[in-house]
């Protein structure tokens, strides 16, 4: 029974393959799905780049023609959402060139960063100011107008700036925590504690002399009879009255 079920599932899957292919070929996928497919599997050789703007999706095509536009629009279900512009350099070609330029990437050479600028269909290279002219001459000779060289900042400087911003954030948080601790300590110290024979009397306000006397009186206790009698006898002797009462 299990083998029969497995065989049935295989037959159904095989029959669905032509339907899936036909759906893709007849424009059943959206333009967003088309872009995702190209990003995952690679751009066509004549595509120079893809970018989004306020107008929507724009595809750069090398040697742009009406036939190629119709072909790409036929792949999607929302062809009106795509704009086309002509470009000189394919994305795949720029990837190869960028991998070559990466070999020069170093602090010693003064080359800081490399990236593909898709909207402008070119490669951007950030360099140190003192090597700007020589780098422009070198890459123009090798790659023509595909590469644009400009003055940039060292990656290490950017990292240091980020570290400094994080350090200030940590210091600010520490100062806030210290300030909160001090405030809580001051609030706690505002509670005044008066020790009496009956225990502690706690108040949140400062006490005047009159209030202190009143609280002490309220906290006093009456001594036991033996203690009271002993005090009376002591007073009597001091007055020269002989034996105690």
URHUGI-V685750 format. One record per helix or strand of 3 or more residues. SS is the DSSP state (a for helix, b for strand). FROM is the first residue (numbers start at 1). LEN is the number of residues. Records with the same first field share a line. If there is no record, write none. Layout:
# URHUGI-V685750
SS->FROM-LEN + FROM-LEN
This chain:
# URHUGI-V685750
a->2-24 + 31-11 + 66-8 + 79-3 + 91-14 + 129-18 + 155-35 + 209-11 + 225-14
b->47-7 + 56-7 + 82-6 + 111-7 + 122-6 + 147-5 + 192-5 + 199-5
